[in-house]
Amino acid sequence: MEIRESIPFTAPDFGKSPLKFFAEVRDELKKVTWPTRPQVIKMTAVVIGVTIAVSAYLGGLDFIFVRLFSVIVSR
């Protein structure tokens, strides 16, 4: 990813011309490299898989600590 230092940052002027602001937003969105459908499906599957793995891990830890705590409290 290349950083362009020659382009100065200017804050959007919301108050003076909302139509100009939205036209600039549309122009900037045209420059975005959007992912393809297979990329979106693959990334979504990765997110779902990681979410399931982390939730199973945390659920297992919760189960272990609840059992451990109940053993300690019952003595």
N, C-alpha and C positions, 0 to 999 in steps of 0.2 A: 504494500500500500504506500503510495507516494504522497507526501505532504507538500502542498504547494504554498510556499512562503510568499509568493508574489501577490497573492490575492488577499487584500486587507479585509478584516472582519468589520462589517457594519451592522449595527443593530437595526432590526426592522422598525419602520415608522408606522405604528398601528393607527395613530390618530389622524394623520393628514389625508391618507388615501387608502382606505381598506381594499378597494378594487385593485390598486397597484400591488399591494401586499399579496393578495391571493393570486394575482397573475405571476408574481415572482415565485411564490410557493409552487405553483403548477410547473413553471419552468425548471425549478430545482428538482422536482419529482421526476421530470423527464430524464434527468441525468443519472438517476439511481439505477444501479444494475440489479434488477429484480431476479430472485432465484427461479429456476425452472420448476415445473411441477414435480419431477422425480427428486430434485433436491429438497423441496419442501416436504415431500413424503418421507424421505430418508431422515431429515432433521427432526421431524415430528416423531418418528419411530424411536430415534435416539433419546429424545426428551421423555417420551412415555416409558421407555425401558429404564432410564436412570431414575425416574420418579418411582417406579415400582420397586427397583432395587433398594433405593434409600428408604422408602417407606417400610419394606420388609425388614431391613436392618434395624431401623428405629423401633419397629413393632416388636422385633425379637428382643432387643435390649429392654424395652418396657416390660415385656413378659418376664424376663429374667429378674429384673429389679423388683417387680411386684411380688414374685414368688420368694425372693430373698428377704424382702422386707416383711412379708407375712410370717416367714419362719423365725425371723429375729423378734418380732412383736409377740408371737405366740409363746415364746419361752419365758 
